[in-house]
Each structure stands twice: as C-alpha cells, then as structure tokens.
Amino acid sequence: MRLNSISILNYKNIVQADLEFPAKINCFVGNNGMGKTNLLDAIYYLSFCKSHSNPVDRQNINHDADFLMIQGRYTLRENDEEIYCGIKRRQKKQFKRNKKEYDRLADHIGLLPLVLVSPKDDKLIAEGSDERRKFMDGVISQYNNRYLNALLHYNHALKQRNALLKDETITDTTLFEVWEEQMAKHGNYIYGERKGFVERFIPMFQEIYSFISEDQEQVGLVYKSQLDDADLAEKLVRNRERDRIIGFSTNGIHKDDLEMTLAEHPMKRVGSQGQNKTYLISLKLAQFNFLKQTHGVKPILLLDDIFDKLDEKRVTKIVELVAGNDFGQIFISDTNSKHWEQILPKIGQSSQIFKVVDGEIE
C-alpha cells in the first residue's frame, strides 16, 4: 500500500499543503512546534477517521478557519483509492471513499492499515491497564470488523449494568440478566480474540526486540484476564450483590491487562529509558508485521520523533530494520535534518526530505 499524495487545508497549523510522496521513506524535519507531528496526524486521520492527538474534531480546525479538509490518494492492491475528510464547524463530519460517503465510520477502519510510533506510546508502560487494552483493541479492530462491533456492544451493556448497580430502587433481577447476557456473549468473544492475537503476536515482538538489542536482553508479554479461570456469565451473577455495594462491575474483559516484563521483572519498575523505548518500538513494529500478515499488504508506518533516549547502536538497528524490504512506505518526523542527510544515501531506497516551518512544508 502506498500514499501517493495528500492535500490538506486548515488542519491545525497547516493552512495549506499539497504533497507527493516517494514509495519508501519520507522525512519531515524542523524544530519543535512547526507542524511535523500535525502532518503525520493528518495521514493517521485518513486511516482512523480521527486525530491521534485530539479526538474533538472541531478543535483540529485551524483557529482562523471555519472548516478543514484532508484528501489522500492511495494505491491499494494495485487499485487507486481516494479518501476524503471534510469538517465544518457545527456540522457533521464527512468521510468519503472514492466520492461515496460512508454510512458508518466503523466501516472504514481497516481499509488502510497504519502503525504509528510516537512519544505518547510511553503510556503503554507508565499508565493503567486501559492503555494496554486500547493497544490490543486497536490492532485487532484493524483486521476484524466483528471484534469492533462486539467491543461496542460490550461497552454499551457494561454501561447499562453499571447504571442498574447504582440504582437502589431496582429489585427486578431480570433487568440485570438482560445486560449480563450481552456482556457474557460479547465478552467471551473478545477474550478469545485477544488471547489468540497475543499468542501469535509474542514471537514477532520478541524477535524484533532481540534484533534491536542485539540479544542483550530478554523481554516478555503476557495476557492477563479474569476469564482465564471462569466463565464471565457465572462471575457476573456470583458477584452481583457485591457489585451493587461498590457501584460498578468488578468482572469482565474491561479489566484485562498485558503484563510487560524485562528479565521476568515488571518493565515499569526495572526498565531504563532506552529499554522502555526499545520495548515500545518493538511492540509497534511487531504490530506492523502482524497487520501485514492479516491484511496481505504492508501498512503505512509513521515514526514520530522516535530516536530520543536511544543510543546510536539502537538507532542504527531500527533504521536498518525499517529500511529493509519487509517494510513499505514510511513517514518520519525529526528535528535533525543532518541526521537524515547522512543516513538516507546509505539506505539506497527512494526517499525525500521535507522541511517544515510554521506549518509550511517544502
């Protein structure tokens, strides 16, 4: 898959840009705050129908404008694809594929597989389990539409059950049974898909980490779920009265987690900055390989300021890896233009450096 060109109007600080891209490596260089990340975010938007950094659509419109537009032209499995997004203040977002508007934005997810590696990934290690569930959900939803629908239904049923738990006037257990049946049905499916994904994902992840670290460290990744030892329907019924006292559902796939380890110790506790960064980049590059297998095409790879906190050896190994034939089109942001002026000629791949200053791109 390839993004051939993009047109942007009034997206954050990018007032206007019309850019064409080579098939392999595209570097956006400039000082912090110039718009490099915003350009990557516009590409991200065309795959996921939303911004990675700000999910409130109207806040992504340039403050001097009343609308924004992003349009990309792709080659996907030898077919031309045109994806359009238009947002006007106080109006519904328009999202179109080949000039035909989607009935549901969820129908677009997975068409243009994409992996983003960004500084915000550190939340996967540093913050709570919800961030790690989002990671699993984000990968699986890109190749399994049924999973995304099951997740929406599960979250709706969970919300309804939590509302019943907080209402002390409700004594009819039938109401609970309706939503618990939905939670169990969709929750068991989600659990199975997450478990299968992690089992296939771990070898890819460990192989990439080993390559970048030159076999110096051993890392682990384990899926933890309350459904490992009991059926969800039984847990919901058994704990209903306790949940009523607490006021929320204490059991379900919304409590799942990924245990991240270094030498069998929690990554969060023992990992250095460089090891954490290597772990996160390895996760995302393994995500790339996983999606490539499931889709049969190479996803677009976005690398946003990823080389901070890494030593020169690890930077060299990452560049060596992504510049190879296993990876496709790559978009990179960096503050150091000389860095890439030295690296790119050695790679021997089609490449282009774009300079970004105050939202203008050359």
C-alpha positions in Angstrom: 0.0 0.0 0.0 1.2 3.5 -0.8 0.0 7.0 -0.1 0.8 8.8 -3.4 -0.2 12.3 -2.4 -2.1 14.3 0.2 -3.9 17.7 0.2 -4.5 19.5 3.4 -6.5 22.7 4.2 -6.7 24.3 7.7 -5.6 21.2 9.7 -4.2 22.6 12.9 -1.4 24.9 12.0 -1.2 23.6 8.4 -3.1 26.1 6.4 -2.5 24.5 3.0 -0.3 21.7 1.7 -0.2 19.7 -1.4 2.4 17.0 -1.3 3.5 14.0 -3.4 5.5 11.2 -1.8 8.0 8.6 -2.9 7.3 4.9 -2.3 9.7 4.3 0.6 11.0 7.0 3.0 9.6 10.5 3.7 11.3 12.6 6.3 9.7 15.7 7.8 12.3 17.8 9.6 12.0 21.0 11.6 12.1 22.5 15.1 9.5 21.5 17.7 6.1 23.1 17.2 6.5 23.6 13.5 3.8 21.1 12.4 5.7 17.9 11.7 3.5 15.8 14.0 0.4 17.5 12.6 1.3 16.3 9.2 1.7 12.7 10.4 -1.6 13.1 12.3 -3.3 14.1 9.0 -2.1 10.9 7.5 -3.3 9.0 10.6 -6.7 10.7 10.3 -7.3 9.2 6.8 -6.9 5.7 8.2 -8.8 6.0 11.5 -11.3 8.8 10.9 -9.9 10.7 13.9 -6.9 12.5 15.2 -4.4 10.6 17.3 -3.7 13.6 19.5 -7.1 15.3 19.8 -10.4 13.3 19.3 -12.5 16.5 19.3 -12.9 17.2 15.6 -13.7 20.9 15.7 -10.6 21.6 17.8 -8.4 20.4 14.9 -9.7 23.1 12.6 -7.2 26.0 12.2 -8.4 28.7 14.6 -8.6 31.2 11.7 -10.8 29.0 9.6 -14.4 27.5 9.6 -13.5 24.1 8.0 -10.8 21.6 7.4 -10.2 19.2 4.6 -7.8 16.2 4.2 -7.7 14.2 1.0 -5.3 11.3 0.2 -4.7 9.4 -3.0 -3.5 5.8 -2.4 -2.5 2.7 -4.3 -4.0 -0.3 -2.6 -3.6 -3.8 -4.1 -3.0 -2.1 -7.5 -6.2 -0.1 -7.2 -6.5 3.7 -6.9 -8.3 4.8 -3.8 -9.3 8.4 -2.9 -10.1 9.1 0.7 -11.7 12.5 1.7 -12.4 14.0 5.1 -14.2 17.3 5.5 -15.3 19.0 8.7 -17.2 22.3 9.1 -17.9 23.9 12.5 -21.2 22.9 13.9 -21.8 20.3 11.1 -21.5 16.6 10.8 -18.1 15.2 9.6 -18.0 13.9 6.0 -15.8 10.9 5.3 -15.8 9.5 1.7 -14.2 6.7 -0.2 -13.9 7.4 -3.9 -16.5 10.2 -3.6 -19.0 7.9 -1.8 -19.8 8.9 1.8 -19.7 6.1 4.4 -22.9 5.2 6.3 -20.8 4.3 9.3 -17.2 5.4 10.0 -16.5 2.0 11.5 -16.8 0.5 8.0 -13.7 2.4 7.0 -11.5 1.1 9.8 -9.0 -1.5 8.5 -9.1 -0.4 4.8 -5.8 1.5 5.1 -3.7 -0.3 7.7 -1.4 2.0 9.5 1.0 1.9 12.5 2.1 5.0 14.4 5.1 5.1 16.8 5.0 8.2 18.9 6.3 9.7 22.2 2.9 9.1 23.6 3.4 5.4 23.4 5.2 5.6 26.8 1.7 5.5 28.3 1.6 1.8 27.5 4.1 1.1 30.1 3.7 4.0 32.5 -0.1 4.2 32.9 -3.0 1.9 33.7 -4.4 -1.2 32.0 -6.9 0.7 29.9 -4.0 1.9 27.7 -2.8 -1.6 27.1 -6.3 -2.8 26.3 -6.6 0.1 23.8 -3.4 -1.2 22.1 -4.9 -4.7 21.7 -8.3 -3.4 20.6 -6.6 -1.0 18.1 -4.6 -3.8 16.4 -7.5 -6.4 16.3 -10.0 -3.9 15.1 -7.9 -3.2 12.0 -8.4 -6.7 10.7 -11.6 -7.9 12.4 -14.8 -5.8 12.0 -16.8 -8.2 14.1 -14.4 -7.5 17.0 -15.0 -3.8 16.8 -18.8 -4.3 16.8 -18.5 -6.8 19.8 -16.5 -4.2 21.7 -19.1 -1.5 21.1 -21.9 -3.8 22.2 -20.0 -5.0 25.3 -19.2 -1.4 26.4 -22.9 -0.5 26.0 -24.1 -3.4 28.0 -21.4 -2.6 30.7 -22.7 0.9 30.9 -26.3 -0.2 31.3 -25.4 -2.8 34.0 -23.3 -0.1 35.9 -26.4 2.2 35.8 -28.5 -0.6 37.3 -26.0 -1.2 40.0 -26.2 2.4 41.2 -30.0 2.5 41.2 -31.1 1.2 44.7 -34.8 1.2 43.7 -34.3 -1.7 41.2 -35.1 -5.1 42.6 -36.0 -6.9 39.4 -33.1 -9.3 38.6 -34.5 -9.7 35.0 -33.0 -6.3 34.1 -29.6 -7.4 35.2 -29.9 -10.7 33.4 -30.6 -8.9 30.0 -27.4 -6.9 30.2 -25.3 -9.6 31.8 -26.2 -12.0 28.9 -25.0 -9.4 26.4 -21.7 -8.8 28.4 -21.1 -12.5 28.5 -21.8 -13.1 24.9 -19.6 -10.3 23.5 -17.0 -10.5 26.4 -16.3 -14.2 25.7 -15.8 -13.5 22.0 -13.5 -10.5 22.8 -11.5 -12.6 25.3 -10.9 -15.4 22.7 -9.8 -12.9 20.0 -7.4 -11.1 22.4 -5.9 -14.4 23.6 -5.4 -15.6 20.0 -3.9 -12.3 19.0 -1.4 -12.2 21.9 -0.3 -15.8 21.3 0.6 -15.0 17.6 2.0 -11.6 18.4 4.6 -12.5 21.1 7.1 -14.3 18.9 7.1 -11.4 16.4 7.6 -8.9 19.3 10.4 -10.8 20.9 12.3 -11.3 17.6 12.3 -7.6 16.9 13.4 -6.7 20.4 16.2 -9.2 20.2 17.3 -7.7 16.9 17.4 -4.1 18.1 19.0 -5.0 21.4 21.4 -7.5 19.8 20.3 -10.3 22.1 21.4 -8.4 25.2 18.0 -8.5 27.0 15.0 -10.8 27.4 11.5 -9.4 27.4 8.1 -10.9 28.0 4.5 -10.1 27.2 1.6 -12.0 29.0 -2.2 -11.5 28.5 -4.0 -11.4 31.9 -7.8 -11.8 32.1 -10.4 -12.7 34.7 -11.8 -15.1 32.1 -8.7 -17.3 32.3 -10.3 -19.3 35.1 -14.0 -18.9 34.9 -16.9 -18.1 32.6 -18.0 -14.4 32.6 -21.7 -15.1 33.0 -21.0 -17.1 36.2 -18.8 -14.3 37.6 -21.4 -11.6 36.9 -24.2 -13.5 38.7 -22.0 -14.5 41.6 -20.7 -11.0 42.2 -23.8 -9.0 41.5 -24.6 -8.1 45.1 -21.0 -7.1 45.9 -21.0 -5.0 42.7 -24.2 -3.3 43.9 -22.5 -2.3 47.1 -19.4 -1.0 45.2 -21.5 0.6 42.4 -19.7 -0.8 39.3 -18.9 -4.1 37.6 -15.8 -5.7 39.0 -15.6 -8.5 36.5 -15.2 -8.6 32.7 -12.9 -8.1 29.8 -12.8 -4.3 30.7 -10.3 -5.5 33.5 -7.9 -7.3 31.1 -4.3 -6.3 31.0 -1.0 -7.0 29.3 1.9 -7.8 31.7 5.2 -6.3 30.3 8.4 -7.7 31.6 12.2 -7.3 31.3 14.2 -10.3 32.6 10.9 -11.5 34.3 10.6 -8.3 36.2 7.9 -5.6 35.6 9.1 -3.3 32.7 7.6 -0.3 34.5 9.8 -0.9 37.5 13.2 -2.0 36.1 13.4 -0.7 32.6 15.7 2.2 31.7 14.5 5.0 29.4 16.3 3.3 26.5 15.0 -0.1 27.3 11.4 1.2 27.6 11.7 3.0 24.3 13.1 -0.2 22.6 10.3 -2.2 24.1 7.6 0.2 22.8 9.2 0.5 19.3 9.4 -3.3 19.2 5.7 -3.6 20.1 4.7 -1.2 17.3 7.0 -2.8 14.7 5.6 -6.2 15.6 2.1 -4.7 15.2 3.3 -3.7 11.7 4.3 -7.3 10.9 1.1 -8.7 12.4 -1.1 -6.4 10.3 1.0 -7.2 7.2 0.2 -10.9 7.6 -3.5 -10.4 8.3 -4.1 -7.8 5.5 -1.7 -9.2 2.9 -0.4 -5.6 2.3 2.3 -3.6 4.0 0.8 -0.9 6.3 1.9 2.6 6.3 4.4 3.3 9.1 4.6 6.7 10.9 7.6 7.3 13.1 7.2 10.5 15.2 10.3 11.7 16.9 11.2 8.1 18.0 15.0 8.3 18.3 15.1 10.4 21.5 16.6 8.4 24.5 18.1 5.8 22.2 21.8 5.2 21.8 23.4 5.2 18.4 23.6 1.4 18.1 19.8 1.0 18.6 19.0 3.9 16.2 21.1 2.2 13.6 19.4 -1.2 14.1 15.9 0.4 13.9 16.8 2.2 10.7 18.4 -0.9 9.2 15.2 -2.8 10.1 12.5 -0.5 8.7 14.5 0.4 5.6 14.5 -3.2 4.5 12.2 -4.8 2.0 9.9 -6.2 4.8 8.6 -2.7 5.4 6.8 -0.4 2.9 6.2 3.3 2.9 7.5 5.2 5.9 6.9 8.7 7.2 9.4 10.1 9.8 9.5 13.3 11.8 12.7 14.5 13.3 14.3 17.8 14.5 17.7 16.8 13.0 18.0 17.2 9.2 21.7 16.5 9.1 21.0 13.2 10.8 18.9 12.1 7.8 21.0 13.7 5.2 23.8 11.3 6.3 21.6 8.2 6.8 19.4 8.2 3.7 22.1 8.0 1.0 23.4 4.8 2.7 20.0 3.1 2.7 19.7 3.0 -1.1 15.9 3.5 -1.1 13.7 6.2 -2.7 13.4 9.0 -0.2 12.6 12.7 0.2 13.3 15.2 3.0 10.6 17.8 3.6 11.4 20.9 5.7 8.6 22.1 7.9 8.5 25.7 9.2 5.4 27.2 10.9 3.0 24.8 9.1 4.5 25.3 5.7 6.2 22.3 4.0 8.8 22.3 1.3 
